[in-house]
Amino acid sequence: MPDFEPAAPTPRISNVRADMGTGSTADFVVQFWGVRDQISAPGKETIRYGGNTSCVEMRVANKRLIFDGGTGLRLLGNNLLKAMPVEAYIFFTHCHWDSIQGFPFFIPALLPGNCFHIYGAEASDGTSMEQRLTRQMLGPNFPVPLQVMRSELKFYELTSGMKTVLDDVTVETVFLNYAHRALGYRVTWQGRSVVYATKRRCYPDLIDQHLLHLAQQADLLILDAPSAISGCDIKSSPLLWQDKLWQTGIETAKAAGVKRIVMSRYNPDYNDDLLDQLQEQVNSVFPNDLFAREGMTLAID
């Protein structure tokens, strides 16, 4: 159970519009730059959904928020080169390789004049996010240290229950998997909210109380896609699949009154055709669910 009292929900009718383009001018836009779990999976069999590891950008009013720094962060960074100077806020859910491996290749961080505010929780070994990002760039495993980054890097430590206020944008954090110190995030602006809740712990019942608090009446909830599913499972009812974590997410979303779910962070072995089948099966249980694709933008109206 969470060590806080959930805020009273504020019901609101919302509309989430999906677009495979990148030119949305809405005031609250979510864009997916990486959608894989564990390791990148490029190739002809993953071209429709994408092969980069997790990275999600939210453009909220005049703020740019980035969630996780998998290999998709490299693509985002290349896109930002035409918009410099850049100030952005990078929130890491946890420090597993698939969530940080794109950071050394984030070109805007190498260039002076840019500023990045970097947030994350203390790891189970007591190290800070700054220490862990520094450590992954040390030799002999990487040719240049973090110190070569000439942008301004500001680091902030988060823990469960904290709220970060960026003018009129609020980012709330909750631990969703304490063993891995994995944080979930809720971004709220002018009554609209998006929740990024991946790397969750699997609970024995179908309601995750921490996620329930974070996702109350959210316009959009981003969850991990089903994983560890065999070919035999695909042909059976989704309610009988081996992986129950996604079911907990959906049941919790229903209880929280979430308007729309997007699933991401796919197993690297799942090709486009398999993900099509998964999408169809999940929709039979929760019709208002969408599988993310690299480049996809969602306008939160």
TAKA-V406557 format. One record per residue. N is the residue number from 0. PHI is phi in whole degrees, -180 to 180 (NA if undefined). NEAR is the number of other C-alpha atoms within 10 Angstrom. Layout:
n,phi,near
N,PHI,NEAR
N,PHI,NEAR
This chain:
n,phi,near
0,NA,6
1,-72,16
2,-96,8
3,-151,11
4,-94,8
5,-60,14
6,-69,9
7,-64,9
8,-70,13
9,-116,9
10,-60,12
11,-157,13
12,-86,9
13,-132,17
14,-138,14
15,-113,15
16,-106,11
17,-99,16
18,-150,13
19,-83,15
20,-85,11
21,-125,13
22,-108,8
23,-64,15
24,-111,9
25,-65,14
26,-80,15
27,-138,23
28,-129,23
29,-110,24
30,-131,26
31,-99,26
32,-109,29
33,-153,33
34,-132,31
35,-104,32
36,-102,25
37,71,17
38,-153,21
39,-66,23
40,-139,22
41,-74,12
42,146,11
43,-67,11
44,-88,16
45,-125,19
46,-71,14
47,-78,14
48,-93,24
49,110,27
50,-121,29
51,-82,29
52,-78,32
53,-60,31
54,-162,30
55,-127,27
56,-107,22
57,-123,22
58,-104,18
59,-120,19
60,54,14
61,-106,10
62,-109,17
63,-116,16
64,-111,20
65,-125,24
66,-117,22
67,71,27
68,-129,31
69,-70,31
70,-65,29
71,-63,30
72,-65,31
73,-62,23
74,-63,19
75,-60,24
76,-61,18
77,-62,14
78,-68,12
79,-77,15
80,-60,13
81,-84,9
82,-119,10
83,-71,12
84,-73,14
85,-118,19
86,-121,18
87,-146,16
88,-118,20
89,-107,20
90,-113,24
91,-97,25
92,-73,29
93,-163,24
94,-117,22
95,-64,15
96,-54,16
97,-69,23
98,-104,26
99,-128,23
100,-70,25
101,-88,24
102,-60,21
103,-62,23
104,-107,18
105,-86,21
106,-57,20
107,-58,26
108,-72,22
109,-84,17
110,-107,18
111,-67,14
112,98,14
113,-97,17
114,-139,19
115,-130,18
116,-96,16
117,-117,18
118,-120,22
119,-175,24
120,-92,25
121,-64,20
122,-77,18
123,-64,11
124,-92,6
125,88,9
126,-83,11
127,-85,20
128,-62,22
129,-61,18
130,-64,12
131,-73,15
132,-66,17
133,-66,14
134,-65,14
135,-71,17
136,-104,18
137,-86,13
138,-70,10
139,-87,7
140,-85,9
141,-145,12
142,-77,8
143,-133,13
144,-82,15
145,-59,18
146,-64,11
147,-74,11
148,-72,17
149,-96,15
150,-74,20
151,-84,15
152,-111,14
153,-119,12
154,-109,15
155,-135,13
156,-97,13
157,-114,22
158,-145,17
159,-64,21
160,90,15
161,-79,12
162,-123,16
163,-105,13
164,-106,12
165,-115,11
166,57,9
167,-99,11
168,-106,16
169,-116,17
170,-120,20
171,-102,20
172,-121,27
173,-144,26
174,-69,26
175,-106,26
176,-153,18
177,-67,14
178,-58,10
179,-101,19
180,52,21
181,-88,27
182,-98,27
183,-106,30
184,-129,28
185,-122,22
186,-104,22
187,-126,20
188,-151,17
189,49,10
190,80,11
191,-106,17
192,-147,23
193,-128,27
194,-115,25
195,-110,23
196,-133,25
197,-115,24
198,56,22
199,-80,23
200,-83,17
201,-91,18
202,-98,12
203,-68,10
204,-96,9
205,-98,16
206,-124,20
207,-97,24
208,-64,16
209,-66,22
210,-66,25
211,-58,21
212,-63,20
213,-69,28
214,-99,30
215,-53,26
216,56,27
217,-69,27
218,-71,24
219,-147,26
220,-125,28
221,-102,25
222,-126,24
223,-69,23
224,-75,26
225,-58,23
226,-141,20
227,56,12
228,-111,15
229,-87,10
230,-61,8
231,-66,8
232,-64,15
233,-58,15
234,-80,12
235,-96,11
236,-65,12
237,-57,22
238,-70,13
239,-107,11
240,-63,19
241,-62,13
242,-81,17
243,-99,19
244,-62,21
245,-66,21
246,-66,22
247,-60,21
248,-61,26
249,-69,22
250,-64,17
251,-67,22
252,-62,27
253,-61,19
254,-65,15
255,-85,20
256,75,17
257,-68,23
258,-80,20
259,-146,22
260,-113,25
261,-121,18
262,-104,22
263,-149,27
264,58,27
265,-81,29
266,-55,23
267,-64,20
268,-86,16
269,-89,19
270,-85,20
271,-61,16
272,-65,13
273,-66,15
274,-66,19
275,-60,13
276,-65,13
277,-61,21
278,-58,19
279,-63,17
280,-69,18
281,-64,23
282,-63,15
283,-70,13
284,-101,15
285,-138,18
286,-60,13
287,-91,13
288,-125,21
289,-132,18
290,-92,24
291,-71,27
292,-132,22
293,-56,24
294,92,21
295,-67,17
296,-117,25
297,-125,25
298,-92,19
299,-96,20
300,-92,14
